[in-house]
Amino acid sequence: MGILRRNLTAYGFLCAALFCFAVFAWYPMVREFILSFQKTDLINPPTWVGLDNFKAAVQDPAFGEAWLNTVEFTLLALLCGYAVPFVVALVLNELRHARAYLRFVVYLPVMLPPIVAVLLFRWFYDPGPGLFNQVLDFFHLPPLAWLDSSSTALISLVLVSTWMNMGSATLIYLAALQNIPPELYEAAELDGAGIFKRIRHVTIPQTRLILLLMLMLQIVATMQVFIEPYMLTGGGPENATVSVAYLMYQFAFSQMNYGQAGALGMLLMLVLLVFAAFQLRTTREDKA
């Protein structure tokens, strides 16, 4: 009884966290799973339709495009959002002055509400007075239709996502770098290793597990991209930026087909679960 009383505050925080997860995460997942086998308008009693929602989702004309766009967005985001934070963390780790200030600058976009950050980039991408085209004009380069061209729209969304989310990854990488024993770098320097060899033979092996974990989190997050296409392009031009999550939104709130949206959500969750299981198995093998 004494142990319970001493840990009462901790149990209180734990119960609050479990309640929030149950209401805002676990219950919606269970409800979506049930909804994927039903046909309902959320007003009248639902009817069970089996796998019809899954068949309709797969046969939708935008289904293939949505998956291709999502995979392409994920791959492009890995080139930017996965590598850039690690490079920034390496630079910050080598600095001796203004490190705290620069950490704040790097993390600042994360503290902004996503809608604010997206609206800021909408002005940056404006074909008229937008900042990016003004920069191109300064260097006497032709302006670009950033969000209005199918060749540039997707990479434009990747740039927004990278800027919004790189702060958290940078700080995680920086914490991992600061835990590397300095003796390893000293030994490498005595062996004549330059900065790139030290990164290759000391930094990357010592942060391998963090890199694998961040890779999994990056892919899971980017496969669920929604805010950027919803706010900036509306899935256009010509469905060039329709993602799986955005297509779910269209099923649910444009077509009022909640069961089909739930079925597509289950397919996305299944893909992410398979990838996460594979990634976790790889991580365990590395630990062993």
Secondary structure by P-SEA (a helix, b strand, c coil): caaaaaaaaaaaaaaaaaaaaaaccaaaaaaaaaaaacccccccbbbbbcaaaaaaaaaccaaaaaaaaaaaaaaaaaaccccaaaaaaaaaaacccaaaaaaaaaaccccccaaaaaaaaaaaacccccaaaaaaaaabbbbbccccccccaaaaaaaaaaaacaaaaaaaaaaaaaaccaaaaaaaaaacccaaaaaaccccccaaaaaaaaaaaaaaaaaacccccccccccccccccccaaaaaaaacccccaaaaaaaaaaaaaaaaaaaaaaaaaaaaaaac
